[in-house]
Amino acid sequence: MITERRIGPVRERDRLAEARADEKIQTVIQNGKAARTVADHADNADDCQRLLEMLGLEALEGKRS
């Protein structure tokens, strides 16, 4: 028998939403730092672009955070 798990009261859902929002902010910050680090260590613009692509990052992420 499979039972459906339901999220508790509204307060619990609000806490989960807040945690997800905080995680999203931290991811943006971390990706920005990573993009800047890659740019600092790349030999040239093409090298930077290839390294960012390998990491799944975009060059603009370094400017956003």
N, C-alpha and C positions, 0 to 999 in steps of 0.2 A: 504494500500500500504506500503510495507516494503522497506525502503531505506538502502543501504549499506553505512556504515560510513567508510570513508577512512581517513587514517592518512595523515596529511598535508605534508609539504615539508620535505626534507631529514633532516633538522635540528631538526624537531620535533621527527622523528624516532630515531635520534642519542641521543636526550635527554632521550627518553624512554629507550633505550638500556643502557645508562649510569646509569639511576636510577635503573634498574633491576640488573646491575652488582654491584652497591653499596649495594643494598638490600641483594644480595647473600653474599657479604663480611661480612656484619653486622650479618647475620644469622650464618655464620661459627664462627665468634667471640663469639656470644652469646651462641651457642651450646657448644663451647669449655669451656667457663666459667661455664656453667651449669654442664657439665661432671666433671669438677674439683671440683665444689662445692659438687656434689653428692659423689665423691670419698672421699672428706674430712670428710663427715658426715656419711659414711657407716660404719657398724660394722665390716665387713670383705669383702673379695673379692666376695663371692657369693651374699651378700646383695647389694654390689655395682652393680654387673651385673644385678640383678633383678630390681633395681631402675632405672638404665640406660635404660633397655628394656621398662619399664613402660613409660618412657619419650620419647621413640623413639630415643634415643641417642646411640652412640657407644663409647666404652672406648677410642679409638684412637682420637676422636674429642678433648679430653682434651689436647692432645699432638700437634695437628696440629696448633692451633691458638696461 
